[in-house]
Amino acid sequence: MRFGKQSLGRTFFFHDGSKFNAETVKANLDRVRDPDVGSPLSFLFNMIETVEVVDEYTVYITTEYPFSALPSHLAHPGGHMISLNSINEDYKTIENGGNLLTAVNENPFGTGYFKFEERVSGEYTKLVKNEDYWGSEVQTASVTFKVVPEDLTRIGELQTGAADIVYPVNANDISEINANDATYVKESESASMTYVGMNVEIEPFDNLQVRQAIAMAIKKDEIIQGALDGVGLPAKGPLAPTVFGYNEDIDEIEHDIDKAKELMEEAGFDEGFSATILTYDRNTSNIAELVQAQLSEIGIEISIETLEIGTYLEATANGEVGMFVGSWGTVTLDADYGLYPMFHSDNAGSPGNRSFYANDKVDSLLEKARQSTDDNERLDLYVEAQQLIVDDAPIVPLYHSVLLAGLRENIHGFFQYPSSFPFLRDVRIE
């Protein structure tokens, strides 16, 4: 991987004035793989064996096996580079008995077009223009990210001009924003998938017929209409159309109440059962209410429990719940990240496989696909893996989101990647 002076004829600097060079790249990749750091994203780079500094602007990365998705993984936030000063300071803090990430969080130094100025925890973070940015000049002097949890409050701030951009926007609020002459909703394609997850290690979700019956009883179109006002793409499988590896020809489990009842009877649950489904916000709760009504048709009585997002993530990671409404964003736009964390048995729990799904054949296919350097072969392997996953039904893919952001009419140049990250360099106020 080459960059910096040799590739662009100039040197990159972090916001703290330190160089972005090969030594820094090595330090970042070593840090994310350091077991003492315990990064939950280390799995993105666990195929890397060594990172060697060749010269000031060249590193040589040796992997355990050929790994086609590595460039995409390096573009993941887990591969983002921070200054060597920050890394060294963080290690010193740990050695002195302090908390991990203290130095990094207090003084985040990157190389981007905005740089950190100040933050008030729970209220806002302010960034200002980086006058020494190496690329195209940013169009605004500063940007302030405010924390406003309530949907209606965010919309109110947008309409009054207290905010220029709000994200996310609930689909149910699109009409209200668009009805105001000064505001509108910008829609963008996503790489996300929202689903109903089932822990296959907990009864009765350890029964394939029960999981398939649940998949047959859920009406995806009804959920999209009811929870999203029709703004969403029905999901056939776990990958969105924006992702490499997507297969539009998946043989999905289609809605069939009669067949679902037959499967429940064959599984020994002809009288149904009771279960709790976990949610974490307004949208997932709305989805759960629709699922609750749909599953009642096959005798399943669902209770809905809504938790704060941190508690929800902990509960699902620890396998404490049988059903949950979840989502996954394939932010690298490569199927490896969309399938390997969510469905490989090695990633059960917090890395992404919150269904605790394990299928030796799927494991083998995903391992082969990530080691192949032939895109056509990778596609074939991912097609087969996705079909097995859909048939085993550890999750019920519901829909792929449409990214919704509310903007003032005088805001131009705003863009969102399918990963949902906003690109603000070209945003201007007219």
N, C-alpha and C positions, 0 to 999 in steps of 0.2 A: 504494500500500500504506500503510495508516494503522495506527498502534498507539500504545501508551504513554498519555500523559496525555489525548490527545484521544479515544482509543477506550475507555479503561477508567477514566478519571478519576483516574489515578495515574501516577507515574513509575517506570520500571523501572531497576534498578541492577545493574551487574555485581558480581561478588564482590570486585573491587578498589575498589569505591566509585564508579566512573565511571558516567556515564549511558548507558543504552541508548537512543540517539536516532537521528535520520535521518543525521547525520554518520557515525555508527558503521556503519550499514547500507551507506552508500555506500563507506566504506573497506573493508568486508569484500568487497563485490561487485567493487570495483576490484582488490582484492588477488588474489582467486581467478582473475581474468582477466589478471593482469599476467604477460607473457611472461618477465620477469626472475625471477618466483617459480617459474614452470614447474609449476603445479599439474596433476597428472594428471587432475583433475576439472574442468579449465577448460572442457571440451567441454559440460558441463552448462549453461554460461551464455554460450557463444560467440555466441549470437544477440542478446545485450544490446549495444546500441551506447553508451548513456549512462545514468548514474544521477545524477539531479539532486536536490539538497536543496531542497524547497519551503519548509518551515519546520521547526521543531525536531523534529516528530514525523511528517513526511510526506516521502516520497521519490517521485519520478516516474521510472519505468523506461521507456526507449525501446528497443524491439527492432527488429532488422532486418526482421522479418516477424512476423505474428501467431503466437504460440506458446502453444498451449493448455496444454501441460504445465509451463509456468514455475512456477505455484504448487506443483506437486508437486516440481519440482527444487529449489525453495527449501527444502523440507522435508527434502531429502537431506542427509546429513552434510556434503557439500561446500558447502551453503548455511548451515550453522550459524554463528551469530554469536559472535565473540570480542571482547573489549574493545578499544577504540581504543588504549589505552595499550600493550597487548600488540603490536598491529600496528606502532605507531610504534617500539617498542623492538626489534622484529624487524628492521625496515628499518635501524635504526641499527647493529645487529649486522652486517648484511650489508655496509653501507658501510664498516665498520671491519675487514672481511676475515673476519668470523666466519661460521659455518654458518647457513644458512637454517633457520628453525623453532626455533632454540635457545631464544630467549626465550619463545616460545609453549609449547614443551614443558616448560620448567622451571617456568613459572607459568601454568597454564591457568586463565583466568578466563571463566566463563560467567554465566548468570543463573538456573541451575536450582535445584531444591530441595535438592541436595547441592552442596557446594563442596569443592575440592581441599584436602587437608591435607598429605599426604606420600606419597612413593613411593620404593621401593627397586627399582631396575631389575632385571627378571627375577624378582622375588619377589612384590611386592604394591603396590597403590595404595589409599590410604585416603581416603575422602570423609566429610565431616561435615555435619550438618544446617545448612542455610542459614536462620538465624533471621529473615532479612529477605526470604524468598521471597514473591513477589507473589501466588501462588495458594494452593491448599489445602495445609494443613500436612502435611509429611512425617511418617510414623508411627514412624520409628526415628532414633536419635541419630547413627548412622554406618553406613557400609557399607565393607567391605574386599574388594577384588578380589585374589585370590591366583592366582598362576601355577602351575598344577599340570598339566603336559603329559600325564602318564600316566592313562589311563582308570581303571584299578583303584585307583590312589592317590586319585583324586578320589572314587570311590565309597566307599572306606574312610573318608575324612574325613567324608563325609556320614553314614555309618552310625554313626560314633563321636560325631558332634555337633561335630567340629572345623570343619565347614562347614554352613551352613544351606541353601544352594542350590548346585547344580553344573550347569554348562552348558559344552559340550554333553554329552549322554548318548548313547553309542553304542546303537543299537537292540538289539544283542545283549546289552546289560546291563540291559534293562528288567525282565526277570523277577527278577533278583537284587535290584534296588532295591525292587521291589514286594513281594518276599517278606519284607522286613524290616518289622516292625510300625511302626517309627519313621520310615520313609521311603516316598516314592512318586514316580512319574514323571508329570509334567504334560505333556500333549500339546496342541500348538497348530498351527493352519494356518500354512503358510509361503508366501512368494512366490518360492521358489527353484526352480531346475531343475538337476539333475545330468545330465551328458551325456558321451558320448565324442566328442571333437573330433578333426578331421582337418585338417591343413594342406594346403589345396587347391593350394598352389604347389610341393609336394614330391611326386615320383613315389613310388608309383603313385596317391596320393590326389588327384592332379590329374585323374584319370579318373572321370567321373560314374558309370559303370557299376560301378566298384570300390567307390565310396562307397555306392551303393545296395545292392550285394551285402552289404556289411558291415552296413548297416542291417537288411537282411532276415535276416541270420544271428544277430543279437542278440535274445535272449529277455528282454524287460524284466521279465516276471513272475518269471522264474527269478532274475534279479538282485535284485529286491525281496525275494524270499523268502530267498535265500542270503546277501545282504549286510546286509539290514535286518530280518530276521525278519518280513517281511511288512508292516512299518510304512513305507508310502510309497504315493504315488499314481502309477500309470503315466502317463508324459508322452506326449501325442500330438504336442505341439509345444513351442516354447520358452517359452510363457507359462503360469503357474499359474492356477487358477480364481479366485484372490484378486485378480488383476490386471485392470484395465480393458483390454479388447482381447482377452481370452481367447476362443478359439473352440473349442467342444466338437465341432464338426463337421468338423474337419480330416481330410482323407483321408490318413491316416498310412501309412508304409511298413510293411506287416505282415510278421510272421515267415514266411519261405518259403524253406527250404533248397534245394529243387530249383531255384527261380527264381534264387536267389543263385548257385548253381553255373553256371547258364546265363549269367548276366551276367559272371561271372569268365571264362568261356570266351570270350565275345564280346569282352571287353576284352583278351584275349591272356594271361590268367593262369590257364589251366586247370590248371596245376601249382602254383598258389599263389605265395606270396612270403613273405619274412620282414620283420618290422617290430618296432620298440620302442614300447611305450606308457609314457608318463610318469605317475607318481602322486606324491602328497605326504604321505599319512598312511595310517593303518590302514584307514579306510573305502574310500578310493579304491584302495588296493592289493587289498582284498577284491573290489571290483568288477572290477578288471583281471584277477584270476585267473579269474573267471567268464567274462569276455569272451574271455580267452585260450582257454578250453576250447570256447566256442561257435564262435569263428572257425576253430578247427582243423578243424571240420566242412567248411569250404569251402577248406581247404588253406592257410590263412594261419597262419604260425608266429609267435606273439607272444612277445617278451621283455619283462619288466616291470622298469622302473627307478624306484626311489623316491628322491626328492630332498627336501631341506629346502625348506619352502614358498617362501622368498625366491629360492632358486636355481631352483625350478620355475617361478615367475612370470617370472623373467628369461629362462629358456630358451624358454618358450612365447611371451613377448612378442617375442622376437627371431626367432621362426620357426625355431628350431633343431631341432624335433622333428616327426615326422610324425603321431603319435597321442598323445593324452593324455586323462586323465579330468579333467573340469573341472566347475565349477558357476558359476551366476550367480544373484544375488538381485535381483529387480526391486523394490528397496526403496522406490521412489516409488509403487508400485502402479499405475503408468501404463505402457502398452505402449511409449511412446517410449523409456523407459529400459531396457525389456526387449529391445527390438529394435534401436534405432539404434546403441548402442555395440557390440553383438555382431555385427551383420550389415551395417552401412553400410561401404562401402569406405574412407571417410575415417578410420575408426577401427581400421584394421588394427594389430595388436600390442597394446601395453599398455592402450589405452583399453577394450579388451574383445573386439575381433574377432581372437581368437587363431587362428582358422582361416584368416585372410587371404582371406576370402570376398569376392567382388566380382561383383555382378549389377546392371547398369544399371537394370533394371526395378524391382528391390527398392529400390535407392537412391532412385529417383523416387517410389515409393509411400511410403517412410518420410519423405521430405522433404515430400510433400504432406500426409501425416497430421499431422505436427508443426506444419504451418502452418494447418491447418483449425480453425475455431472451431465446427464442427458435429460433435457427438459421434457421430451416426449415420454421417456421412461418414467420420469417423476409423475407426470400427469396420469399415466396409466395406473401407477401404484396408488396415487391419491384417489382416483375414481373407485378402485376396489376397496380401499380402506373406508371411504365415506359410505359406501353401500352397506358394508358390514356394520358400521356404527349406527346407521339409520335402522337397520334390521334389528339390532340388539336393543335399541331404544333406551339407552341410559339417560338421554335427554329427549325432549320433544322440541325441535327447532320451531319457533313461532314466526319470527319475521326479522328482516334486515331493516334497520332504522334508516330514516331519512334525517340527515343532520339539519336541525332547525336553529337559526340564529335570528334574533330580532335586531334590526338596524334603524337608525334615523335616516331619513331620506337624503341628508347631505353627506352621508358616509359612503365613500367609494373605495374600491380596491381590496375589499375584504374577501378572504379566501379560506376555506377549510379543507384540509386534507381528508381523505376517506377515513383516516385514523381518528378524526375529530379535532386534531390539533389546529389551532388558528394560525394563519400566516399573516402577520401584521405589518411587515416591512412596507408594503405598498398602500396601506390604508391612508387615506387623506380626507380632510374635511373641506367641503366646498360650500 
